[in-house]
Amino acid sequence: MAKAATATKRGRSKDGVNKAQLVRDAFAKLGIDASAKDVQAECDAHGVTIAPAQISNIRTKIKEGKKPGRRGAKAGGSSNGITADELIQARVMADKVGGVARAKELLDVLQQLL
């Protein structure tokens, strides 16, 4: 019979599963709306004690669809590769030709020529 995993000092069990993963596994087994006490009992069966607040935090992350340990995109970054310098150059060009609408017209004609 397999030996139950016990938590070590840093939150990982001897078989390498951490507390958060045990909680996620418990939610997968019991359902996302399971009470914190039920999840605690499931973790206790593996020899791990965990606070109800931590269980609640993990449930929130699961419901939001966040992957654990991942951070969002950095502020100020652009996903389409446009830099601030390019925007400034576009603005200068638009001013030179008579506005954004005129710049669009000219760029459409240029695209047709190429």
N, C-alpha and C positions, 0 to 999 in steps of 0.2 A: 504494500500500500504506500502511496506517495506521501511524503512528509509535508505538512502544511507550511506555507511560506511564512517566515517571521520577518518583521521589519528591522532594519539596521538603523544606525544612527542618522544616516542621510536620507531616510525615507524610502529606500529601496529594500525589497525583500531579498532573501538569499538567492532566489532564482532570477533576479534581475527585474522584476516587475515593481514599479513604483506605486505609491499610494494613489496618485491621480488615475493611473491606469486601472487599479483595482476598483476605484469608484466608477470609472467609465464602463468597466466590464459588468459591475453590479447593475448599473442603469440599463445596460443592454439586456441583462437577464430579467430584471424586475420591471422594467419600463421606466420611462423618463419621469413619470409622475409618482414614483415610489417615494415613500416618506424617508426622511433622513435617518430615522431609527432603523428602518428596514435595511437601508444601505449600510449603516454602521454594523448591524448584525451580520451582514454578508461579509464585510471586511474583517470583522472579529473572527469569523470562521477561518480566515487565512492567517490569523495571528497578528493583525494590524489594527491599531486603534487610530481613529481619525475623528477630528472635530466636525460637528454638524455644520459649522460655518464653511469649512473647506468643501464639504459635500455640496452645499448650496452654491458656492462659487463655481464648482465644476459643472453642476447642472446648468447654471446660467450660460457658461461658455458653450456647452453642448447645444442648448436651445438657440443660441445666437449663430451657431454654425461656425464658430471660430475654431481653428486648429490650435491645439495647445502649443505654447512656446513661439507662436508666430506674431510678428508685429505688423502694423499697417504700413502703407507707403509713407515715405518721409514727406513732410510738409514742404511745399514749394517745388516739388518735383513735377515733371510733366510726363504723362504716359505716352504722348504722341511724338516726343522728340523735339518739340519746338522750344527753342531757348529764348531767353529775354532779349538777347542781342538780335536774333532774327525778327522778333516782334518789333523792335525799335527800327530796324532797317525797313520793314514792311510799312511802318507808319510814315517814315521819311519818304519812301517811294510814293505812298498814297497822297501825301501832302504835295509832292512835286507835280503829280499828274492831275490834281484837281479833286481828290477825295477817294474814299474807299470804293464807291460804286464805279467810278471811272477806272480805277486800278483793276477791279474785277473784269471789266469789259476788255481792257488791254491784255490781261492775262489769259482770258478765254480766246482771244484772237491769236495770241502767241502760241497757245497750246494747239490750236488748229493748224498753225503753220509748221509746227514740229511734228 
